[in-house]
């Protein structure tokens, strides 16, 4: 049953209003608002009361000073932020008010509290930039609604104490911004209630979260709050260890630092400040020096939006400069390396695991400003990269238009990213080609995708890694996490080890090992050994190894070597991108073709034993999407060698003319692509070593 907000704030008229210049506390009260219900909220502690009473009294603003408003208004006209700003100005305030007064579920701290907090932030920002009594009223109504929630997070310690793992710190940060931006127009009782909540919940609960994640002994006993709705219920008893080094460690840290910065006189402020800084350093110490992020660019964005905000608050409010804590320009280069733009979306990405798009550009605005980093500015201002997300106002606040938009000149086209993504690309535009092999270690938000391939060419995804898998193990789209939904290897119809979501979308035990990686004049070769991941699934394997040879721009050869302890069949799946219903796959005896509007791929297959090429689709209800694939299946055997020779080509062109032969365990592939003769030689000389690969190219000679 939905709990209704019982507050006279629900009587605020949002249709008629005085002119913006007249907005004040008196005007607000004149439009019918009464804050009597807030007398029922907890009284602020002395530290919180002092902070609330002195807020804005000569102190620097949380993220900007009022003198900066002309600059921020100008930033909001930039294409990176203009759509966001128009969405704010054009928001349906009547629908928002209906949600806040009649629809919100005060026990749903997942989606409903998130929406409430976003509304408070949005309308406070609008009122700060372009004073508007309707947005002022809506923001105050949203703040009052958020304060009516019993708690702001869904994890408990010892079944009693709130643990601020995600929603609580986020709400604390957003309402702290809102109260600052509303300034003197915010009802004093609302501001006092926000500061009380920071003191009584956000600070202590964020401390519990970070303290647990940094290895508290004994490990805290966490459980899900039974009173919270909207959750997929999982076992969180190991989350203190699981969440360490993930995006959520930094979300909790941001709540801790926000409370410490806004409540400097609180008796625990120094303790919060010390642990918050220690958490920032600890987190960075676990990250690779190249700036890459194991969970993917979308989770990098979520993490570093709050990381950069924490650094900003430390600097502005406490005079603590931590900008040298990490190589932030390296992170912007990672962000660029993770992109895989297609004609459908400039925000397409290496969608490994739950990372479905490039993510937010907010942190890039901070990096560009603080380090004059042109790669960050290039990404931030690239058309289509920003979306009207609730906290994009932070990006507009940080934006410095004087920074160059020219990306770094030293960006290479072949590299390896965390957690083991082997990437080769022809360039950075939406018509360039990108290949990614998923080797490496397990990580948070991963799928069962070791040795899987993702390949985009000429503006289209050709070998797909499906996005938007369910977080709920009982939902049919949990299937999208399994090996069978990836461009990977199945043994007797089964994939490698994964989990059943018992503890959420955390890391499994699946691991692949990159045993060879060679960058050539023409592209890249790599070999990845996933034997251990299949052994852990109790499959009778002796060897599961994939070798890829990518010759720019469109020739891709894969050799899958599978050795078994009992004769079983092996199936290779090649997933087709069909989110728009425009993906098509066909097959004949020894080949298959994948067709998309702007590009296609033709593949010839060969094997050391009889095989069958077919097409199929994932076993999901049609109303959840059609997910087609090509399947190459070899008959039961102890030894399997499957060669797939692929040629990607733009619509209106023809695939490369490639032929193959096998002699004494050596595969020879030759043909012509892009006016050049190409010769590949792949020799398996030992089951304990990667194949020897030779690539030769020369201008085509018809003689």
N, C-alpha and C positions, 0 to 999 in steps of 0.2 A: 504494500500500500504506500502511496506517495505521501510523504509528510509535507504539509503546506506551511509556508512561511507565515507566521503570525506576527506581523509588524505593521504599524501605521504607515511605514514607508510605501506600502502598496498603493496608497492613495495618491502618490505623486502624479500630477498631470504631465504628460509628455507631449501633448499636442500643441498647446499654446505656451508662449514663453516671452519674457521681456527681451529686449535687445541684448546681445552678448556683452556690451559694455556695462550693463547693469547687473551682471551676475555678482552676487555677494551672499553672505550668510543670510542677511535680511531678505533678499530676493528669494532665496531658496525656501525660507520658512513661509514667505508669502504665497508660494505656489502650493501650499497645503501639506508640506512635509512635517511630520512629527516624529521625533526619535525616542519617544518614551519607552518603546520596547527594549531599547539598548540599556536601560537601567538594570535589566536582568542579567547582563553580561558580567563576567568576572571583573572585579576592580583591579586596576593595574597595580603592579608592585611599585615600590618607590622609585627604582631605577627606570622602569618603563614609564611611570607617570612623569618623571622629570624629563625624559627624552621626548615624550609626547608634547609636553608643555613648551619645550624650547625648540621643537622642530621648525625649521625655516627661519629661526631668529638669527640671521647673520651667518648661518652655517651654509656650506656649499651644498648644492642640490645633489641628489643621489647620483644622477647621470649627467646632468647639465644644470647650468645656472640660467636664470631668466634672461640674462643678457644674450644668451645664445639662441634664443627663439627665432630671430630673423634668419640665422644660418640654417636652423632645422626646417623652417618653412620652405626655404629654397631647396633643401635636400629632397623634400617631399614632392617636388616637381620633376625630379630626375626620373627617367624611365624605370630605374631599378625599384623605385618606391611609389611611383604615381598611381599604379593600380591599387596598391595597398591603401593609399590615402583616400582614393575615391571610394573604395569598399567601406572604409570607416565612415566617411561622410554620408554615404548612401545606405548605411545599415538600417535595417527594419527595426526601429526602436520599439515599436508597438509589439512585435513578435518577441523581442528580447524581454520586454516587460511582462508579457504573458507567461513566458518561461519562468521568470524569476518569481512571479506572484502565484502561479497556479499549477505549474508543471514540474518544477524542480523536486527531485527526490533527495531529501536531506540525509539519507543514509547512503547515497551513491557518491562516493568520494573519488570514483574513477573518472567517469565522463561528465556527470552533472557538476561536480565541484570544479572540474577543469574548465567547463564552459562558463560558470559563474565568475571564476577568477579572470578568465580572458575578457569577459565583458567589462569587468571593473577596470582592467588595464587599458583596454581600447578606448573607452569613453573618457577616462581620466586623461589620456594622451590627447584626444581630440580637444577636450576642454582647455588643456594647457596651451595647445598650439593655436586654436581658433575658438576662444571662449563661447560656449554654447550651453544654455541652461538645461536643455533636454539631455545632453550627454552628461552634464553634471549630475542631474537627477538620476539618470540611469546608472552611473558609476557608483553613486552613494547607495542606491538600492542594491546593486550587486555586492558591494562591500558588506552591507548589512546582512545580505543573504549568506555570504560566505561565513560570516561570524556566527550564524545560526547553526552551522554544522557542529556536531558534538566534538569531533576531532577532524583533522585534515589528512590523515593517512590511514593505511589499512593494515599495518603490521603492529603487533603488540609484543612487548618484552615481558616475560613472566605472566602473560595473560592480562596485564594491567597497564603497563606504561607504553605510550605511543612511541613508535619508532619512525622517524622521518626519512623513509627511504626514497620517496619520489614526490607524491602530490603535496604533502605538507610543506617541504621546502619551496616547491614551485609557487604555491599559493602565498607563502610568506614573502618571497621575492616580489611577486607581482603586486600584492597589496601594499608592500613597502614603496614600490614605485608609484602606485596610484595615489597614496596619501601625500607623497611628496609633490606630485604634479598638480594635484588639486589645490595645494597650498591653503591659503586662508579661506577658500570657499568650502573646504571640507568641514563638516560638523565636528566640533572638538570631541564629542563623545565617541564618534566613529574612530577618530585618530587614536584616542586613548585606548579603545578596544583593540585596535590593530597592534599597538605597542604591547598591550597586555598579552595578546596572543603570541607575539614574538617572544616575550619573556617566559611565558608559562608553557608554551608548546613547541614553537619552532626551534628555539635555541636548545632546550633539553632533548627534544626528540631527534633533532639532527645530530646532536652530540652522541646519542645512543647509537644511531646508525653508523656514523663514521668511526666511533670507538670500536664497534663490533667488526666493521669491515677492515680495520687496521690490525686485527688480530688480538682482540681482548681475550684475556685468560681468567677464568674459564670462558669458553665461547658462550655468548648470550643465548638464551632460549627464546626464539622468535616463533610467532604463530600468526595466522591471519585473524583479523578481528571478525568475529562471527556476526557482528551487527552491520558490517559494510556490505552493500549490494553492488552488483555490476562486475564482480570479479570472476575469473577462472580460478577455482580454488586448487592450490597445489601445496606441497610440503615445502615450507620455507625454513625448516629447522637448520639447514646448511647455508642459508642465504648470507649470513655474516662472512663466510668464506667465498661463496659464489659471487657476491656482488663486488668484492674487492677487485680493483683494476678494471671494472666495467663502467659504463656511462653513469650508472646510478650512484657510484661513489662520489662523483663530482656534483651531482644534483644535491645530495645531502650536504656536501661541503659548502655549497652556495648558500643553503639555509643557515648553516652555522656561522659563516662569515657575515651574512646580512644581519643576523641578530647581534653579533659582536660589534659590528660597525654602527648600528643604529642605537644600541643600548650600551654605550661605553661605561656607564655607571652601574650596570647590573653586577651583582657580586660574582657571577660566573663569566663575565664578558672576557676577561683575560684567558680563562680556561678555554672558552669557545674559540677565541682568536688563535691561540697556540695550536690547538688540534686542527683547526681549519687550514692553517698554513702548513702544518706537517702533512696533512692529507694531500694538499696540492703538490708538495715536493715528492711524496711517496708515489703518487699517481704518475707524475712525469718520469720518475726514475724507472718505471716499468715499461715505458713506451720506447719504441725503436728510434734511433737517432735520425732516420730518414723522414720522420714526421708521419709515417703511415699509421693506420689505426685498424686493429684486427676486426672490429665489428662492422667496418665499412664507412663510407663517407657520410651517410645519413646519420649514423650514430656518432661519428666525429662531430658533426654539426651540433647535434643536440648537446653533447658533452661540452664542447668548447664555447657555445653560446653562454653557458652558465660559468664555465671556467674564466672566460674573459671578463664577464660581468663581475666575478669575484675579485679579479685583479683590479678592475676599475674602482670598485668600492674600497678596497684596501688603500689604493693610492689617493683617492679623493677624500675619503673620510678619516683615514688613520695615518696618512702620510707614509705608507709602507709601499715601496716600489718593488714589485716582483716581476717586472716585465722581462727580466733576463732569466726567468725560471726555465724557459724552453726555447727551442729554435722554431719560433712561430712561422717565419718565412718558409722553412722546410715543410711545414704543415700545409701551406697554400700550394706548394708544389705537389704534395701528395694528393690534395684535392683535385688538382688538374689531372694528375696521372690516373685517378680513379674514374674520370669521366668517360662516357662512351656515347656521345650524342648521336641520335638518329633523326631521321626526318620527322618522326612523331614527337620527339621531345628533346630539347637541348639539355634537359636534366636527367637523361638516361645515364646509367652508370654501370659499373661492374657489379651486377646485382647478385652478389654471392650472399647466401643466407637471407636474413630478413631485410637487408638493405635494398630497398626497391627503387630509390632514386638518389640523386646527388645529395639531397638534403638542403638544409638552410644555408644561406649566405651571410647570416648575421655576424658570426665570428670573423668572417673574412673582412668585413668593414672595419672591425677593431684592429685586425692585423695590418690592413692597408694603412690605416691612420697612424698607428703607433710605430711602424717600421718602414713607412714609405714604400710598402711592398707592392710592386706593380703586378705581380702574378695574382695576388689576392684581389686587387682592384679590377683586373681583367675579368676574373671569374664573377665578381660581384656585379659588374656592369654588362656582362655578356647577355644579350637579349634572351629573355625567357628563363633566366636562372633564378630569379627571385619570385616568390609566390606570396599572396596576401596572408601570411601566417600571423598569428596573434602577437608575437613578439618582434615582428619586423620593425617596429618602432625603434628598437634598440639599434638596429642597423642604420636607420635614418639619423639617429642621434650621433652615432660614431662616424658617419660618412664624411670623408674629406675629398671633395671633387678635384683638388689640385694634384692628387697622386696619379702618376702615369698608369695607363691601362695596357701597357705593352708587357706580355708575359715574359718570363725569364728565357734568355736565349740559349741556356745550356740544358734544356729539357731533352733527354734521350728518349728513344722510341722503344727500347727493350729494357725491362727491369723486373724486379721481384718486389712485391708489397706484402706486408703482413695480411693474413696469417700464413702466407705461402702462395700468393697469386702470381703466377708467371705470365707476364704480359708482353705482347709485341704489337706494335701499331704502326701504321703508315703516316699518321699525322693526328691533328687535333680537331678537325672539322667534322660535321655530321655526314660527310661523304667519304671520310677516311675509314680504314678497316682496322678492327681491334680484335685480337685473340687473347683469351685468358684461360689458363689451365689452373684449376684449384688443387694445389698440393698443400702440404703443410699441416699445422697443428689444429687442434680443436679450439673453439672460441665461443663466447657468448653470442646468441642469436644465429647460430650456424644451422646448416642443413646437412643431410647425409649425402655429401657431394664430393667426396675425395676423388681426384682424377677426372672430375667433370670438366666440360668445355663450355665456353661462352664465346660466340663468334658473331661479330657485326661487320657488315661490309656494304659499302655503297649506300648508306643510309638506312639499312635494314638489319634487324636481328635475324640471323639465319640459324645458328645453334642457340637455343634459348635456355635460360634458367628462369623458371616461372617465379613471379613475385606475388606478394600478398598471401602467403601461406597463413593458415589459422594458427593462433597461439593456443587454441583449445584442442587437446588431444581427442576429444569426442566429436569434433567437427569434421565433416568429410574432407575439408581442404587442409587438414593436417597431412594428408597424402602428399601435398606439394613439398613437404620437407624430406620425403623419402628418396632413396637412390633412384627408384623407378621413375621419378619425375624429373630427372636430370639427364644431361648428355653424358652418360656414364656406363658402367659395366654391371650387369646382373649375372649371378651364378645360380643356375637352376631356379631362376625367377626371383632370387633374393639379392638384396643389396648388403652393404656393410653395416657395421654396428651403428645404432643411434639410441635414443631413449624414447620413452613414452610420455614425456612431458611431466613426469612426477614432480619435478622441482621447477617447472617452468621451461623457458626456452634457453636454458643454459648449455654449456659445452658438453659434448659427449666424450667418449674415449677414442673416437676415430682420428687416426693420424696417417698422413702420407709423407713420404720422404723424397725430397728432390735429390736425385742421385747424379744428375747431369744437367747443365745449362750452358749452352754455347750460343753466343751472339755472332752472326755471320754478316757478311756484306749484303746478304739478300734477305735476312730475317732472323730466325731463331730456331734452335732445336732444344728440346728438354725431355727428360725422362723422370717420371715420378712413380715411386713404388708404394702402393696402397695395400700390400699384403697383410700388414698387421691389422688394418681396419676390418678386413674380411675375416681374418682369423678370429677376431673378437666377436664376430657374429656366429661363431661356431660352424663356419663353413670349412670344408676339407681342402684348403688351398695351400699350395706351396709357393705360389708366386702370382701376383696380380700387378702388372707393370704396364704403364702407358707411355709410349714415346710419341712426341709430336714433332713434326718438321713443318715450319711455316715459311714459305717463300713469298715475299711480298710481290704483288699486292694480294693475289687471290688463291694461291695454291696452298692447300693444307693436307698433309699426310699424317695419319695416325697408325701406329702399330701397337696393338694390344696383345701382350703375352700373358697367358693365363695357364699355369700348371696346377693340376689338381691331384689329390691323393686317391680319389675314386672318380670314375668317368661320369661327368655331368655336362649339361649343355651350358653354353655361355651366350649371353645376349648383350649386344651393344644398342643403346638407345640414343637417338638424335632428336631432341625436342624441337618443336616448331613454334615460333611466336605467332599466336593467334588471338591475342586479346581484342583485336579489332575485327575479328572474323575474316581476315584477309590472308591468312596463312594456309598453304596447301602443300600436301606431300603426296608423291606417287612413287611406286616401286615396281621393278621388274625382277628378273631372275638374279641379276648380280649388280644392281645399281638402284639408286633412289634419287629423287629430285625434290628440293624444297623451293617453293615459289612464294615470293612476297611482291608487292606492287613495284618496288624500285629495283629489286635484285633477286637473284636466284642462286642456287647451289646445286651442282651435280656431283654425285659421289659414285665411284666405282669401288666394289668391294672384292676382296680376295681372301682366301683362308687356306690353312694347311689341312683342313678337313671339310666335308660337305657343309654347306650353309644355305640359309633361306633368308631372303630379304622381303620384308612385309611392312605394312603400315598399321597403325592402331591409334587409340586415344586413351587418355587416362580414365580410370574408372571413377568418374565423378558425374553427378547429375548434370544434365545439359544446361540447366538454369544457373549453374555455377561456373559455366565456361566450358568450351571445347578445347582440349589440350592434345593436339595430334602429335604423332612422332613416327619416325622411321625406325624399324628394328632389324638388326642383322643378327641372326641366330645360328650358331654352329651346333652340329649334332654332338651328343655326349662323347667325351674323349678325356683322356688324361692330359693331353697337351693341345693347347689352342693358340694359334697365331692368326690374328685377323688384321688385315690391312685395309684401310679406308682412304681412298685418294679423292680429295675434294677440290672442286674448282668453283669459286664464287665469281659472279659476273653481273654487271648492271643490266637492267632490262634493255633490250634492243641489241645486246651483244651476244656472243657465243661463249660457252665455257672453253677453257683450255683443252687442247687435244692431248691427252695424257694416256700412255700405255704402261703396262707393267709386266714383269716376268720374275719368277723366283727360281734361283739355282743354288743348290747346296746351302740353303739357309740364308742366302743373300737376296734381298729384294732390290730390283732395279726399276725405277720409274723415270720415264722420259717423255718429253713432249714440248709444246710451244705455248707460251703465254706472254701477252703484251709484247709481241715481236721479238721474244728471246727464246732460244732453245734452253731447256732446263733438263738437267740430269741429276737424279737423286739415287744414292746407294745406301742401303740400310743393312748392316751386317751384325747379326747376333753371334758374337764369338764366345760368349760365356754366359751361363745363367746367373752368374754372380755379378755381372758388370753390365752397364747400359750399352745399348748397341752403338757401333761406330757408324756415324752418319757423315756422308760426303755430299755436298751440294755444289754443282757446277752450272754456271750460266754463261751464255755467250750470245751475241747478236744472231738472229735467225738467218740461216743461209739456205735458200731453196735447193741448192745443189746437194 
